[in-house]
């Protein structure tokens, strides 16, 4: 498809087009989060927090959705790695880009809300060495680092940020390693919170 340019206009480069897509995605995610969870929301009225889960008796819907989504995303990331190793770079980009953006969406919409709902920051400050909350903090830190690296690789891959192929390859492998560690800690956190301690009382 060709785009006719008006005289005097500069053509839209792929980097500018990708930057517009990223900004639009972030704006949509922020709008959805504010729509679902306004500043005066009541956690008892949020279905993802007040509804029972489908994977473990002690879990709730938001935790189960987050676990399933993270496992699906990780599987897709593994497929992207295989595609990159086989030289299928277009398939690598087609898989990587939506996964990174959707993972960011789940972090903002579900995971951050879950941390607030369980009062993890306050409990961790009060009891920093208790394994029950320590595993969550480790998982959260690994997840933030992995997502940050993934966003950098995505922007560099679309030439929004400067890159060098060799260095970008190393950043991608670092991202995959940290992402793997975050997923492992996420599964372990789910086991500790909702399977190993099913008698844990909810906050509502």
Protein Blocks (a to p, Z undefined) as FASTA:
>chain_A
ZZdddehiacddfklmmmmmmmmmmmmmmmmmmmmmcfkbcfklmmklmpccfkbmkbcf
klmmmmmmmmmmmmmmmmmmmmmmnopamlmmmmmmmmmmmmmmmmmmmmmmmmmmnomm
mmmmmmmmbmklmmmmmmmmmmmmmmmmmmmmmmmmnomagcdfklmmmmmmmmmmmmmm
mmmmmmmmmmmmmmmmmmbccfZZ
